[in-house]
Amino acid sequence: MTKNFSEKRRHPRMPVISNLIEPVNLHYKTEDGKETSLVAILADLSASGMRMISFLGAPLADRFSISLQLPGTGKMEVEAKLAWVKQRENVYTIGIEFIKMADKDAKVISEMADDFNDCDTRILLKLPEVCVAGCKCHKICNKIQKDESLFEGK
């Protein structure tokens, strides 16, 4: 039996690494109308969604708003919905689908993910110049191939 593992995502995804241990706050209303929030850690990101890790539980709503700020991008306000939750003991992995995001913010995230994935390709091909000056992902990159001199003064 052959399994089809074709990519189902609409946008390229990148792992969120380096200086991004800052929490993401999910704001939502519970079924009884109470305003509440949940703090989680961003694990990966695309222009259409993200994966987060929480030690405090999963959101108790289907839809919520998110304030997201990545180094060098400014604050992004996103409306989202819960896609899935996986629990292993007290660790919750949460899949989020974005349902409303400014076009400019989606473009920034897509460009970052594209540059991150292009870099991975150059690494796999063992090209001598992996890091490039125009990389939009350099502020969150922690790859050993990163050439900081390309980004001085930026």
C-alpha positions in Angstrom: 0.0 0.0 0.0 1.4 3.4 -1.0 0.8 6.4 1.2 0.5 9.9 -0.3 2.4 12.4 1.9 1.8 15.4 -0.3 2.1 18.8 1.3 -1.3 20.2 2.3 -0.2 23.6 3.6 -1.0 26.7 1.6 2.1 28.6 2.7 5.7 27.7 3.5 6.4 27.1 7.1 9.5 27.9 9.2 10.5 26.8 12.6 10.7 29.6 15.1 14.1 29.6 16.7 16.7 31.9 18.2 15.4 34.8 20.3 11.8 33.9 20.3 11.1 32.5 23.7 8.7 35.3 24.1 5.2 34.0 24.7 2.3 34.4 22.4 -0.9 35.5 24.1 -4.2 34.1 22.8 -7.2 36.2 23.9 -10.7 34.7 23.7 -14.1 34.5 25.3 -15.2 31.3 27.0 -18.7 29.8 26.3 -20.1 31.8 29.2 -18.7 35.0 27.7 -15.8 35.5 30.1 -12.7 37.2 28.6 -9.6 35.1 29.2 -6.2 34.4 27.7 -3.6 31.7 27.4 0.1 32.0 27.1 2.0 29.6 24.8 5.4 29.4 23.0 5.6 29.7 19.3 7.1 26.6 17.6 6.6 27.2 13.9 4.9 29.8 11.7 3.5 30.4 8.2 1.3 33.0 6.7 -1.7 30.7 7.3 -1.1 29.4 10.7 1.2 28.4 13.5 2.0 25.6 16.0 2.4 26.5 19.6 3.4 24.7 22.8 1.6 25.3 26.1 2.2 23.9 29.6 -1.0 25.6 30.9 -3.6 23.9 28.8 -5.3 24.5 25.4 -7.6 27.4 24.5 -11.2 26.8 25.5 -12.7 28.5 22.4 -12.8 27.8 18.7 -11.8 31.4 17.7 -9.6 34.0 19.3 -7.3 37.0 18.6 -3.5 36.9 18.8 -0.9 39.6 19.2 2.3 38.4 17.5 5.6 40.2 17.4 8.7 38.9 15.7 12.0 40.6 15.8 12.1 43.2 13.0 8.5 42.8 12.0 6.5 45.0 14.4 3.3 43.9 16.1 0.8 41.8 14.1 -2.8 41.4 15.1 -4.4 38.2 13.9 -7.8 36.6 14.1 -7.5 32.8 14.3 -9.3 29.5 14.9 -8.2 26.3 16.7 -7.2 23.7 14.2 -6.1 20.8 16.5 -4.7 20.0 19.9 -2.4 17.2 20.9 -1.8 16.5 24.6 1.1 14.5 26.1 0.9 14.6 29.9 1.0 18.3 30.8 2.3 19.5 27.4 -0.2 20.7 24.8 0.8 21.2 21.2 -1.7 23.5 19.5 -2.4 24.0 15.8 -3.7 27.5 14.9 -5.2 28.5 11.6 -5.2 32.2 10.7 -8.6 33.5 9.4 -7.8 37.2 9.3 -4.4 38.8 8.9 -3.2 42.0 7.2 -1.9 41.2 3.7 1.4 43.0 4.6 1.9 40.8 7.6 1.2 37.6 5.6 3.7 38.8 3.0 6.4 39.4 5.6 5.9 35.9 7.2 5.9 34.2 3.7 9.1 36.0 2.7 10.8 35.0 5.9 9.7 31.3 5.5 10.8 31.3 1.8 14.2 32.7 2.8 14.6 30.2 5.6 13.7 27.3 3.3 16.0 28.6 0.5 18.8 28.7 3.1 18.1 25.0 4.0 18.3 24.1 0.3 21.7 25.9 0.0 22.9 23.9 3.0 21.7 20.6 1.6 23.4 21.4 -1.7 26.6 22.2 0.3 27.0 25.5 -1.5 29.9 27.7 -0.2 27.7 30.8 0.3 24.8 29.8 2.4 23.9 33.0 4.1 22.8 35.9 1.8 22.6 39.6 2.6 18.9 40.0 1.5 17.6 37.2 3.9 14.4 38.3 5.6 14.7 35.6 8.2 18.2 36.6 9.6 16.8 38.2 12.8 15.4 34.8 14.0 18.1 32.6 12.5 20.5 30.6 14.6 22.0 28.4 12.0 25.7 27.8 12.4 26.2 29.0 8.8 24.8 32.5 9.6 27.2 35.3 8.6 26.5 38.2 11.0 28.8 40.5 9.0 26.1 40.6 6.2 23.6 42.2 8.6 25.7 44.7 10.5 24.0 48.1 10.6 20.6 46.7 9.5 
